[in-house]
Each structure stands twice: as structure tokens, then as C-alpha cells.
Amino acid sequence: MLNEQISIGASKIKEVNDFLADPNNRLVNDLQKVINRYGSPAEINALAREARQLPNLMERLRNTDSPYVKDLEWLLSARDKGAFVSISDYHRNVLGEDYDRPGKSFNEGNAVTLEISALQYFPWLIKEAEYAINNQDVMPGRYIRVRKMREQENDRGDILAVAAAMQIVGASYVESLDTKGTDGANVHLGGAETITGYFGGIGQPNDYALMWVEELLYYYIRYGINEVLNINSGTILLGYILYKLGIDIKFKISVFMGNDNPYSALWTLIMAALFSRDDKTTPLAGFNLSNSVDNKTLKLTSDIRHQLGLENKVRIEHHITETNKSIVRQPYDRLDELIEIAATVPNISAKHEGGFPEEEAKLERPSDILDYFRDKEEIIATGEMEALEKNYLTKHRAVNHTARKLVENGLSFIGARNLHRR
């Protein structure tokens, strides 16, 4: 039978293991040199845990007179006072009298993680929190950042403030490292406007894979950032190896990797299973499927994930909306498909990269994926920061439109866990 013919024999597995364990393996040895500059895995993890402690993050912000300290103190106070809507009140606001109907229940086992992208600047989070309180909205349970790391590191403590805020609100978040071909290393890219085009997406050519490891370890140790975007098969493999060696990092695979059919998803998940630790955990926190996938592919991917024992470990991340410009043909709206698939597929996130098309069409300045790659200085100089903040709040409203539709259909969602009581 075909199934028997394609199984991987023990001798083949041994060949791979022998190659990886060879003391003369140049690839592994070069990686070891990078890691050694930061210490042993145990030392690296200890430094990251210390850096991630909320009191330490706050102290570092105070020591630099960051203007974001007051915002974080307000966020803490608002959380502790219960200023944000509870889950039960949110349900009641959506359903009205139907909420109290006997037997009314929600599919908590398949709760959809509400995801927003991209949280470029810390002040946007505060604006979003204020908006959520005033409108009895739910805050997302997952945030994606695509801002240049060096820029946010040098911007009045932005990188520290976001790290602190995510702990306060109880959300996961992902940073996007600078080590990628958009700096000119990938000769196939003429600039950010060609990023979604050809020749393997963004790319991390030549030495960039090891440079990516170096950058990851730098931000892991210095700020406790332990989940980053991954866009290249080489750095994905390196992420697996780092985790296998005992370094507690995580990553999510970007939509730019092009997982657009069940076989590419099978490849991704097989690698996650093969390089998992003895306790079956993996650094792959989630992966974005292509915007082209249909619900059949989502279901097959979920089935593969279940059979490989990764259902509760690897999130399927699915774009429900996209920016109005520079990424997909519009109108792009996958909400109805999400409602259909969420009833049977667990551990899925609804990613909102833009507002819903009908609202985007009314904006004087619709969202644009290319804004992610602009310098803050240039945005301020052109007077567009306020417009970009409005774009972000449009995405927030899209998150809540999705949350309401889930509730109306007896489904559940995961928002910021520390803000919304049951």
C-alpha cells in the first residue's frame, strides 16, 4: 500500500540524527558559536525570565523617565477596578433577552482567539483600551507587532511598555525581528512594495539565518521577548533546534511562508512534531495559513494537527480581514467562513489585519500593509500618524464585530484574559 511505502524507515531517521550529531557538522557548530556568546541555555532562560518580570520592566521605564509609565499605571488601575466589560455582560449586550433563555450556552471548547495586527506603537494600545471601556468592547487576546525592533527600542521605552502591557492585560504577542531581506539583503526585493511577490517572500539570505538567531537571543535576554514572527524555512529550523537545546523561545510562522494547501501544512506540522521535546512541546505557537485557503484546507490541517498530537500546542491563525491596500484583492472578508469552521476546529485565531471592507471603504485614508515598514519619523513628518491610529481602531472594531458574530452563533472567543472577567 502507498501508506506503507512512504513511511520513513528507522535507518533514514538514524542517518539524519547522525548528521546532526556529527561533531564536524559546520552548520550546527556555527549555530553553537552564536549561542555560546550568550551563555548556556539555562543561563539564557534565567536572564530572559528576569527581564520579563513586570516590576523589572516598570523599573526600567521609570529609570529612563518614560512617559509610558503613567499609561501603564492607568491600565493597571483600570484592570483592577474592573473597568472592562465582563464576558457575561458582553454576551448579554450582544444577545439581549436571548441571553437569559433556558439552555443558552457557548462552545467554550472551540473558543476563537481574537487577534489584531499590527500594534505598531504603544500609545495605540492605550487608545484602544480607552475605546474598549467607553464602548463595552472586548480587547484582543493576541497582538502582532511589525515595527522595526531598533526603532521601538529607542523610542522612549516603547518596547518595554508593550512587554509590560501584555502581562497586565493577559494577552500573547509576537514581535517581528529586523533580520530579514527588506534591508536590501534580498536582491529580489525592490522595496517593501514588492514584499508580497516572488522568490520566497521576504527572504533571509546567506548569513541572515544566524544573524536572526543572534537578534532573537538579544531581545529574549534583554526584554524577555519569547515569541517572534518566522518567515523562512531556515530560521524555522533554527527555532526548532534552539528549543530542542533547551532555550524557551517560541515563534509563529508568517503568512508569507505560503502554507496554502494541506500538504504544506503537513510539512509544517511534521517538522514541529519531529523537533518537539520529550514532553511533546514545540516552539511553534501558531502558523498563518495563506489568505487563499478554504475551509476544507482548514479542516484537513486541523485533522493533521490532531493526529500529530499538536492540537493544544499549535494555533491555526487565519486572516479574517486584511489591510485595504497592497496585500490582497478586496473586498476580503472571511467572517462567514470562520463562523462555519469554528464550530468544529479548536485552537484557531481570527486575525484582523484591517477593518471590514464596508468600513474601510468609508475611510479617507484606508489601511495599507506598506505602513508597517515606514519609519515613525517619516510618518510624523507627513502628518499621517493620526490616520494610522484611526486605521488601528478600525481593526479593533473589526475584532469586536467578529466577537459579536461568534456570540450570536453560540460560539466563544478568547480576549485579553486579565481584563474581561467571566
Phi, psi and omega in degrees: 000152181302318183303320181287325183291330184267357178294148184270119182288157181300327181294324179292319177299320180297321179299317179294314180298319178297321179296314181294325184274354181299121181297345179261010181290110185297320182297314180291320181295322178294322176296317181299325179297320179295312181299318183300334179293342182252347179118188176284162176307319180296318179293319179298314180297321181296318178296320180294318179299319179295315181296329185279345183300130183304314178301323180290321177297317180295319180297319179296322177294318179296320182295339179254011181053041180293134177292351184276352180299313181298322178296318180292322177296321176297317181298318176299315181295317180297319177298310185291333177278353182073036183288339182272149183299140175281161179298317181296321178291325177297314177302316182294320179297324181284316190265342182062227183297333181296339182299324183270007180294134180305136177083001180292128181214169181231144183283081183291332182295334180246035182302133181269128177284125178277121188235140180231144180211135002240139175278088186282326187225137182305316181305333178297325180296321179292317176300319179295319180295317178298317179298318181296319179296313183294331184250008181056042179266163175263143176271146181301155177264356182209133182237139175247136177242140178231014180286147178304131185296313181298323180294313182290331179295330183257017184247072172057024178090020181306314184295323178289319183295319178294318178301320178290316183298322180297326176287323180295315184277339180080050179232155172270156178210160185230132174258155179246112184293157182281341187283084178205169190291358180290352178270009179108351182292328179269107185293346180280345181263124175274357183151180183301331183292344178258008190296331184264020187264259200236174171060051172079027174070220187294313177084148175220075191287155169056244184280358187294334179298314178288328175296325177297317177299315179300315180293318179302312182294324178301310182285332176295313182286319187281327185234359181072014180288115187241012174218125183228162176285143179232130191234002190219141183298327179293315180286334173297314177299317179296324176298318177298317182293317178303316181293319179298328178283351177110004179271122194274052177268163174226163175210159169241145181270129185288158173299336181292346176288339174079037173288091188240011176207165183299334182283324174291324175295321178299316178302311181301315185283328175299316180297321178298319180291317182297323183259017176289160176282175181298335179274009176077006179277157183221152176283349180285100181283329180185168174212139178279122170283161179299154176295346183275349187291149175254179184293333176297316178294320177300316181293316179297321177297319178297320179295317177300312180303317180296314183292335178269006177073027185246009187302318181269002185249329185240118181276137170273119184252126191231126178289120175267322173231159176228161177304151185294330186235150164074018181220309180222163172292137178253154004282139178240114184208109184252019186296315181300322178293324177299314181301321180292315188278333185295338180290337185238346182250114178278169174050060178234148176244149176257105185268130181244104182263350178206179172281170174292146189308322183294327177280320179303323183296338182269351183283140175295327182227087183296164180291151184216126181300333182291343177297334181298335188256011179268149175285144178302318180304316182291322179296317179296317181299326180273357179072025186255004183298319180297321179294321179291326175295321176296321176302317181296318179291333173296321176295321177300317179296326176296320176304315183284332172298317177295316180301317180296318180295323177298313180298316180301334182258017176073019179256169184236168181220162175245114174256201178292111192298326184276350184262330189245101179293157178292000000 
